[in-house]
């Protein structure tokens, strides 16, 4: 989980100028200078990272707490039953070798 949270920090930093320009466009600021984008990105870095890391930790925490990671499939027949089936088939003339 630490790897995902670390990746979210770097992803948040990479998305920062794009998120900032998107939010400025949503506020009807269409003629945006690069200095304004970087200034607003500087102000929004902590909330954006907090949002992304909080969201990822909630999603992964829920996934890991509700998912049984260890998978133990149950056999339909026990090993002695399988050996008996094989013995009977060989006695009938079938070649069951792999």
DSSP file (Angstrom, degrees, kcal/mol; ACC not computed):
  #  RESIDUE AA STRUCTURE BP1 BP2  ACC     N-H-->O    O-->H-N    N-H-->O    O-->H-N    TCO  KAPPA ALPHA  PHI   PSI    X-CA   Y-CA   Z-CA
    1    1 A X     >        0   0    0      0, 0.0     4,-2.1     0, 0.0     5,-0.2   0.000 360.0 360.0 360.0 -29.9    0.0    0.0    0.0
    2    2 A X  H  >  +     0   0    0      1,-0.2     4,-2.4     2,-0.2     5,-0.2   0.856 360.0  55.6 -64.4 -34.2    3.0    2.3    0.6
    3    3 A X  H  > S+     0   0    0      2,-0.2     4,-2.5     1,-0.2    -1,-0.2   0.921 108.1  47.8 -64.0 -43.4    4.0    1.9   -3.0
    4    4 A X  H  > S+     0   0    0      2,-0.2     4,-1.9     1,-0.2    -2,-0.2   0.896 112.2  48.8 -65.4 -39.7    0.5    3.1   -4.2
    5    5 A X  H  X S+     0   0    0     -4,-2.1     4,-1.5     2,-0.2    -1,-0.2   0.897 112.0  48.8 -68.4 -38.4    0.6    6.1   -1.8
    6    6 A X  H  X S+     0   0    0     -4,-2.4     4,-1.7     1,-0.2    -2,-0.2   0.903 110.4  51.4 -65.1 -40.9    4.1    7.1   -2.9
    7    7 A X  H  X S+     0   0    0     -4,-2.5     4,-2.5     1,-0.2    -1,-0.2   0.856 105.9  56.0 -64.2 -33.8    3.0    6.8   -6.5
    8    8 A X  H  X S+     0   0    0     -4,-1.9     4,-2.5     2,-0.2    -1,-0.2   0.860 103.0  54.9 -67.1 -34.3    0.0    9.0   -5.7
    9    9 A X  H  X S+     0   0    0     -4,-1.5     4,-1.8     2,-0.2    -2,-0.2   0.954 113.1  41.2 -61.8 -48.5    2.4   11.7   -4.4
   10   10 A X  H  X S+     0   0    0     -4,-1.7     4,-2.0     1,-0.2    -2,-0.2   0.869 114.6  52.0 -68.8 -36.0    4.3   11.8   -7.7
   11   11 A X  H  X S+     0   0    0     -4,-2.5     4,-2.1     2,-0.2    -1,-0.2   0.886 108.0  52.1 -67.0 -37.4    1.1   11.5   -9.8
   12   12 A X  H  X S+     0   0    0     -4,-2.5     4,-0.9     1,-0.2    -2,-0.2   0.902 110.1  48.4 -64.6 -40.1   -0.4   14.5   -7.9
   13   13 A X  H  < S+     0   0    0     -4,-1.8     4,-0.4     1,-0.2     3,-0.3   0.877 111.8  49.3 -67.5 -36.3    2.7   16.5   -8.7
   14   14 A X  H  < S+     0   0    0     -4,-2.0     4,-0.3     1,-0.2     3,-0.3   0.848 114.9  44.2 -71.1 -33.5    2.6   15.5  -12.4
   15   15 A X  H  X S+     0   0    0     -4,-2.1     4,-2.9     1,-0.2     5,-0.3   0.574  88.2  96.5 -84.3  -9.9   -1.1   16.4  -12.7
   16   16 A X  H  X S+     0   0    0     -4,-0.9     4,-2.3    -3,-0.3     5,-0.2   0.881  83.6  42.6 -55.9 -51.2   -0.8   19.7  -10.8
   17   17 A X  H  > S+     0   0    0     -4,-0.4     4,-2.3    -3,-0.3    -1,-0.2   0.877 117.1  48.8 -66.2 -32.3   -0.5   22.2  -13.7
   18   18 A X  H  > S+     0   0    0     -4,-0.3     4,-2.2    -3,-0.2    -2,-0.2   0.905 112.1  47.5 -72.1 -40.8   -3.2   20.4  -15.7
   19   19 A X  H  X S+     0   0    0     -4,-2.9     4,-2.4     2,-0.2    -2,-0.2   0.902 112.5  51.1 -63.9 -40.2   -5.6   20.3  -12.8
   20   20 A X  H  X S+     0   0    0     -4,-2.3     4,-2.1    -5,-0.3    -2,-0.2   0.934 111.6  45.1 -64.5 -46.6   -4.9   24.0  -12.1
   21   21 A X  H  X S+     0   0    0     -4,-2.3     4,-2.2     1,-0.2    -1,-0.2   0.875 112.2  53.5 -66.2 -35.0   -5.5   25.0  -15.6
   22   22 A X  H  X S+     0   0    0     -4,-2.2     4,-2.2     1,-0.2    -1,-0.2   0.921 109.8  47.3 -63.3 -43.1   -8.7   22.9  -15.8
   23   23 A X  H  X S+     0   0    0     -4,-2.4     4,-0.9     1,-0.2    -2,-0.2   0.865 110.8  51.6 -68.3 -34.3  -10.0   24.5  -12.6
   24   24 A X  H  <>S+     0   0    0     -4,-2.1     5,-2.2     2,-0.2     3,-0.3   0.893 110.0  49.1 -67.5 -38.4   -9.2   28.0  -14.0
   25   25 A X  H ><5S+     0   0    0     -4,-2.2     3,-1.9     1,-0.2    -2,-0.2   0.881 106.4  56.5 -66.5 -37.5  -11.1   27.2  -17.2
   26   26 A X  H 3<5S+     0   0    0     -4,-2.2    -1,-0.2     1,-0.3    -2,-0.2   0.757 103.6  54.7 -65.2 -22.7  -14.1   25.9  -15.2
   27   27 A X  T 3<5S-     0   0    0     -4,-0.9    -1,-0.3    -3,-0.3    -2,-0.2   0.187 125.6-104.9 -93.6  16.8  -14.1   29.4  -13.5
   28   28 A X  T < 5S+     0   0    0     -3,-1.9     2,-0.9     1,-0.2    -3,-0.2   0.775  76.9 138.1  67.0  30.8  -14.4   31.0  -17.0
   29   29 A X      < +     0   0    0     -5,-2.2    -1,-0.2     1,-0.2    -2,-0.1  -0.852  15.5 159.3-102.2  95.1  -10.8   32.2  -17.1
   30   30 A X        +     0   0    0     -2,-0.9     2,-1.2     1,-0.2    -1,-0.2   0.799  59.2  63.7 -92.4 -30.1   -9.9   31.3  -20.6
   31   31 A X  S    S+     0   0    0     -6,-0.0     2,-0.5     2,-0.0    -1,-0.2  -0.744  74.1 170.5 -95.5  89.3   -6.9   33.6  -21.2
   32   32 A X        -     0   0    0     -2,-1.2     2,-0.2    -3,-0.1   -11,-0.0  -0.868  24.7-146.0-110.3 129.0   -4.5   32.2  -18.7
   33   33 A X     >  -     0   0    0     -2,-0.5     4,-1.7     1,-0.1     3,-0.4  -0.584  24.0-120.1 -86.2 154.5   -0.8   33.0  -18.4
   34   34 A X  H  > S+     0   0    0      1,-0.2     4,-2.4    -2,-0.2     5,-0.2   0.838 112.4  58.5 -64.3 -33.4    1.7   30.4  -17.3
   35   35 A X  H  > S+     0   0    0      1,-0.2     4,-2.1     2,-0.2    -1,-0.2   0.861 105.3  50.4 -65.4 -34.1    2.7   32.4  -14.3
   36   36 A X  H  > S+     0   0    0     -3,-0.4     4,-2.5     2,-0.2     5,-0.2   0.895 109.5  51.0 -69.7 -39.7   -0.9   32.4  -13.0
   37   37 A X  H  X S+     0   0    0     -4,-1.7     4,-2.3     1,-0.2    -2,-0.2   0.935 112.8  45.2 -62.4 -45.9   -1.1   28.6  -13.5
   38   38 A X  H  X S+     0   0    0     -4,-2.4     4,-2.1     2,-0.2    -1,-0.2   0.875 112.4  51.4 -68.1 -36.2    2.1   28.0  -11.5
   39   39 A X  H  X S+     0   0    0     -4,-2.1     4,-1.7     2,-0.2    -2,-0.2   0.938 114.1  43.1 -64.8 -45.4    1.1   30.4   -8.7
   40   40 A X  H  X S+     0   0    0     -4,-2.5     4,-1.8     1,-0.2    -2,-0.2   0.843 111.7  54.8 -69.3 -32.9   -2.3   28.7   -8.3
   41   41 A X  H  X S+     0   0    0     -4,-2.3     4,-0.7    -5,-0.2    -1,-0.2   0.889 105.9  52.9 -64.8 -38.0   -0.6   25.3   -8.6
   42   42 A X  H >< S+     0   0    0     -4,-2.1     3,-0.5     1,-0.2     4,-0.3   0.902 112.0  45.1 -63.3 -40.5    1.7   26.3   -5.7
   43   43 A X  H 3< S+     0   0    0     -4,-1.7     4,-0.4     1,-0.2     3,-0.2   0.805 117.4  44.7 -72.0 -28.6   -1.3   27.2   -3.6
   44   44 A X  H 3X S+     0   0    0     -4,-1.8     4,-2.1     1,-0.2     5,-0.2   0.379  82.7  95.7 -99.4   5.2   -3.2   24.0   -4.5
   45   45 A X  H <X S+     0   0    0     -4,-0.7     4,-2.3    -3,-0.5     5,-0.2   0.917  86.8  45.9 -65.4 -43.0   -0.4   21.4   -4.1
   46   46 A X  H  > S+     0   0    0     -4,-0.3     4,-2.6    -3,-0.2     5,-0.2   0.944 114.6  45.4 -68.7 -47.9   -1.3   20.4   -0.6
   47   47 A X  H  > S+     0   0    0     -4,-0.4     4,-2.5     1,-0.2    -1,-0.2   0.901 114.3  49.9 -62.4 -37.5   -5.1   20.1   -1.1
   48   48 A X  H  X S+     0   0    0     -4,-2.1     4,-2.5     2,-0.2    -2,-0.2   0.933 113.5  44.6 -66.3 -44.5   -4.6   18.2   -4.3
   49   49 A X  H  X S+     0   0    0     -4,-2.3     4,-2.7    -5,-0.2     5,-0.3   0.895 113.3  51.2 -66.3 -38.7   -2.2   15.7   -2.8
   50   50 A X  H  X S+     0   0    0     -4,-2.6     4,-2.3    -5,-0.2     5,-0.3   0.914 111.1  48.8 -63.7 -41.5   -4.4   15.3    0.3
   51   51 A X  H  X S+     0   0    0     -4,-2.5     4,-2.4    -5,-0.2    -2,-0.2   0.944 115.2  43.2 -62.2 -48.6   -7.4   14.6   -1.9
   52   52 A X  H  X S+     0   0    0     -4,-2.5     4,-2.5     2,-0.2    -2,-0.2   0.917 117.1  44.7 -66.6 -44.4   -5.5   12.0   -4.0
   53   53 A X  H  X S+     0   0    0     -4,-2.7     4,-2.5     2,-0.2     5,-0.2   0.901 114.7  48.8 -69.0 -40.2   -3.8   10.3   -1.1
   54   54 A X  H  X S+     0   0    0     -4,-2.3     4,-2.2    -5,-0.3    -2,-0.2   0.924 112.9  48.1 -64.0 -43.9   -7.0   10.2    1.0
   55   55 A X  H  X S+     0   0    0     -4,-2.4     4,-2.5    -5,-0.3    -2,-0.2   0.937 113.6  46.8 -62.2 -46.4   -9.0    8.9   -1.9
   56   56 A X  H  X S+     0   0    0     -4,-2.5     4,-2.9     1,-0.2     5,-0.3   0.901 112.0  49.9 -64.8 -40.8   -6.4    6.1   -2.7
   57   57 A X  H  X S+     0   0    0     -4,-2.5     4,-2.2     2,-0.2    -1,-0.2   0.883 112.2  47.9 -67.5 -36.2   -6.1    5.1    0.9
   58   58 A X  H  X S+     0   0    0     -4,-2.2     4,-2.3    -5,-0.2    -2,-0.2   0.941 115.2  44.9 -66.7 -46.4   -9.8    4.8    1.3
   59   59 A X  H  X S+     0   0    0     -4,-2.5     4,-2.3     2,-0.2    -2,-0.2   0.947 118.9  40.8 -63.9 -49.2  -10.2    2.8   -1.9
   60   60 A X  H  X S+     0   0    0     -4,-2.9     4,-2.9     2,-0.2     5,-0.3   0.880 114.1  53.2 -69.8 -36.3   -7.3    0.5   -1.2
   61   61 A X  H  X S+     0   0    0     -4,-2.2     4,-1.8    -5,-0.3    -1,-0.2   0.913 111.5  45.9 -62.6 -42.0   -8.2    0.1    2.5
   62   62 A X  H  X S+     0   0    0     -4,-2.3     4,-1.5    -5,-0.2    -2,-0.2   0.910 113.8  49.6 -65.2 -42.4  -11.7   -0.9    1.6
   63   63 A X  H  X S+     0   0    0     -4,-2.3     4,-1.0     1,-0.2     3,-0.3   0.948 114.1  43.5 -62.8 -49.2  -10.5   -3.3   -1.0
   64   64 A X  H  < S+     0   0    0     -4,-2.9    -1,-0.2     1,-0.2     5,-0.2   0.813 114.1  50.6 -70.1 -28.6   -7.9   -5.0    1.2
   65   65 A X  H  < S+     0   0    0     -4,-1.8    -1,-0.2    -5,-0.3    -2,-0.2   0.748 117.6  38.5 -80.5 -21.4  -10.3   -5.2    4.2
   66   66 A X  H  < S+     0   0    0     -4,-1.5     2,-0.5    -3,-0.3    -2,-0.2   0.468 102.4  80.9-106.4  -1.7  -13.1   -6.8    2.2
   67   67 A X  S  < S-     0   0    0     -4,-1.0     2,-1.0    -5,-0.1     3,-0.1  -0.895  70.1-139.3-110.6 132.1  -11.1   -9.1   -0.1
   68   68 A X        -     0   0    0     -2,-0.5    -3,-0.1     1,-0.2    -4,-0.0  -0.775  20.8-175.3 -85.6 104.5   -9.8  -12.5    1.0
   69   69 A X        +     0   0    0     -2,-1.0     2,-0.5    -5,-0.2    -1,-0.2   0.857  62.7  77.8 -73.4 -35.0   -6.4  -12.5   -0.6
   70   70 A X        -     0   0    0     -3,-0.1     2,-0.6     2,-0.0    -2,-0.0  -0.653  69.2-162.4 -80.0 122.3   -5.5  -16.1    0.3
   71   71 A X        +     0   0    0     -2,-0.5     2,-0.5     2,-0.0    -2,-0.0  -0.922  14.5 175.9-111.7 120.1   -7.3  -18.4   -2.0
   72   72 A X        -     0   0    0     -2,-0.6     2,-0.1     2,-0.0    -2,-0.0  -0.833  16.3-157.6-122.4  91.0   -7.7  -22.1   -1.0
   73   73 A X        -     0   0    0     -2,-0.5     2,-0.4     1,-0.1    -2,-0.0  -0.442  13.4-133.0 -69.3 142.5   -9.7  -24.0   -3.6
   74   74 A X        -     0   0    0     -2,-0.1     2,-0.2     1,-0.0    -1,-0.1  -0.788  17.6-123.8 -95.2 136.2  -11.4  -27.1   -2.3
   75   75 A X        -     0   0    0     -2,-0.4     3,-0.0     1,-0.1     4,-0.0  -0.514   8.0-137.3 -76.2 146.6  -11.1  -30.3   -4.4
   76   76 A X  S    S+     0   0    0     -2,-0.2     2,-0.3     1,-0.1    -1,-0.1   0.872  92.1  29.3 -70.4 -36.8  -14.3  -32.0   -5.4
   77   77 A X  S    S-     0   0    0     -3,-0.0    -1,-0.1     2,-0.0     2,-0.1  -0.897  88.3-115.0-121.4 151.6  -12.8  -35.4   -4.6
   78   78 A X     >  -     0   0    0     -2,-0.3     4,-2.2     1,-0.1     5,-0.2  -0.383  34.1-105.4 -78.6 165.0  -10.2  -36.3   -2.0
   79   79 A X  H  > S+     0   0    0      1,-0.2     4,-2.4     2,-0.2     5,-0.2   0.902 120.6  52.0 -61.1 -43.2   -6.8  -37.6   -3.1
   80   80 A X  H  > S+     0   0    0      1,-0.2     4,-2.0     2,-0.2    -1,-0.2   0.893 109.6  50.5 -61.6 -35.8   -7.6  -41.2   -2.1
   81   81 A X  H  > S+     0   0    0      2,-0.2     4,-2.4     1,-0.2    -2,-0.2   0.907 110.1  49.7 -65.8 -40.5  -10.9  -41.1   -4.1
   82   82 A X  H  X S+     0   0    0     -4,-2.2     4,-2.4     1,-0.2    -2,-0.2   0.913 109.8  50.9 -63.6 -42.2   -9.0  -39.8   -7.2
   83   83 A X  H  X S+     0   0    0     -4,-2.4     4,-2.2     1,-0.2    -1,-0.2   0.881 110.1  50.3 -62.8 -37.8   -6.4  -42.6   -6.8
   84   84 A X  H  X S+     0   0    0     -4,-2.0     4,-2.5     2,-0.2    -2,-0.2   0.913 109.0  50.8 -67.3 -42.5   -9.3  -45.1   -6.6
   85   85 A X  H  X S+     0   0    0     -4,-2.4     4,-2.4     1,-0.2    -2,-0.2   0.917 111.3  49.1 -58.2 -43.3  -10.9  -43.7   -9.8
   86   86 A X  H  X S+     0   0    0     -4,-2.4     4,-2.3     2,-0.2    -2,-0.2   0.897 110.3  50.3 -64.1 -40.5   -7.6  -44.0  -11.6
   87   87 A X  H  X S+     0   0    0     -4,-2.2     4,-1.9     2,-0.2    -2,-0.2   0.911 111.7  47.9 -64.4 -42.5   -7.1  -47.6  -10.4
   88   88 A X  H  X S+     0   0    0     -4,-2.5     4,-1.4     2,-0.2    -2,-0.2   0.919 112.2  49.0 -65.4 -43.5  -10.6  -48.5  -11.6
   89   89 A X  H  <>S+     0   0    0     -4,-2.4     5,-2.3     1,-0.2     4,-0.5   0.890 110.7  50.3 -65.0 -38.8  -10.1  -46.8  -15.0
   90   90 A X  H ><5S+     0   0    0     -4,-2.3     3,-0.9     1,-0.2    -1,-0.2   0.871 107.6  53.9 -66.3 -34.5   -6.8  -48.6  -15.5
   91   91 A X  H 3<5S+     0   0    0     -4,-1.9    -1,-0.2     1,-0.2    -2,-0.2   0.810 105.4  54.5 -67.9 -27.8   -8.4  -51.9  -14.7
   92   92 A X  T 3<5S-     0   0    0     -4,-1.4    -1,-0.2    -5,-0.1    -2,-0.2   0.542 126.9-100.8 -81.6  -6.8  -11.0  -51.1  -17.4
   93   93 A X  T < 5S+     0   0    0     -3,-0.9    -3,-0.2    -4,-0.5     2,-0.2   0.493  73.8 140.9 104.8   4.2   -8.2  -50.6  -20.0
   94   94 A X      < -     0   0    0     -5,-2.3     2,-0.8     1,-0.0    -1,-0.3  -0.552  48.1-137.3 -79.6 145.9   -7.9  -46.8  -20.1
   95   95 A X        +     0   0    0     -2,-0.2    -5,-0.1     1,-0.1    -1,-0.0  -0.864  30.1 169.2-102.9  99.1   -4.5  -45.3  -20.4
   96   96 A X        +     0   0    0     -2,-0.8     2,-0.2   -10,-0.1    -1,-0.1   0.076  28.4 128.0-100.4  22.6   -4.6  -42.3  -18.0
   97   97 A X              0   0    0      1,-0.1    -2,-0.1     0, 0.0     0, 0.0  -0.557 360.0 360.0 -79.7 145.5   -1.0  -41.4  -17.9
   98   98 A X              0   0    0     -2,-0.2    -1,-0.1     0, 0.0    -2,-0.0   0.394 360.0 360.0 -97.1 360.0    0.0  -37.8  -18.7
